[in-house]
Amino acid sequence: MVFHLIAISKQTDNSIGYVFSSDKLSLIKEDLKELRSCTRMAHIDNYSIHTITTDSHDYKSIIQYDSYFKDTQFTLSKEDFIKQLEAQLFPTSKEVASYIAKKFHLGTFALMKTIYYLYADYIEAHKKPLFKAEFQAWDEGPVEKSVWVLKKHHISNLKNADDVRIKQIGDFNILAYIDQFVEKNGAYLESVKFSEDNPTHRLGTPWSVVRQSEVRNALITDEDILKYHYKEKIPV
């Protein structure tokens, strides 16, 4: 008889899992204790625990035992499993925008600016991104295309989508960060839509530097933001 400890997460379309197998129940208990300790330190709890017994150490016997695990991508490494869990918890621009769309009434222009400044201010301060995003240098300024499409053409989908509240980012309070920014700057960003005071259009900003490229709607990289974001600060 072989005991199998299984940790699994089906939070996204891709089911991921960790498996530890042993014919000694004491080792299963020790491994479970270690796994919980590691995930607790990483502020991770987006997984469930299962234990089953089969006649083989091969993890494929788990799938034969219960088809619930059929489409799970298993790893034998706790470290790899935790990295995959962390990736699942990392917010996306769509989830941030969905939260904003539910709580605030921003036009498309102001929403694009808000998503951009939330991203750019954070990466400048912490040297790492707060959420997944790709900004392009459009005529109107930095635009996250996937969010723009939802806001312009599928607003109900944006408002009904899962938002950033389903994610956790360690001890950082992302909701307070978003709320404080929108409450302080939302009206201003709405006001500069057709204005020469548009801060992202100043000379030397990431947007203006990238716009010098012959590529239409070229990508604004994190390196561009880190190097030139100081040029586009919102007036205090």
Disulfide bonds with the S-S distance in Angstrom:
none
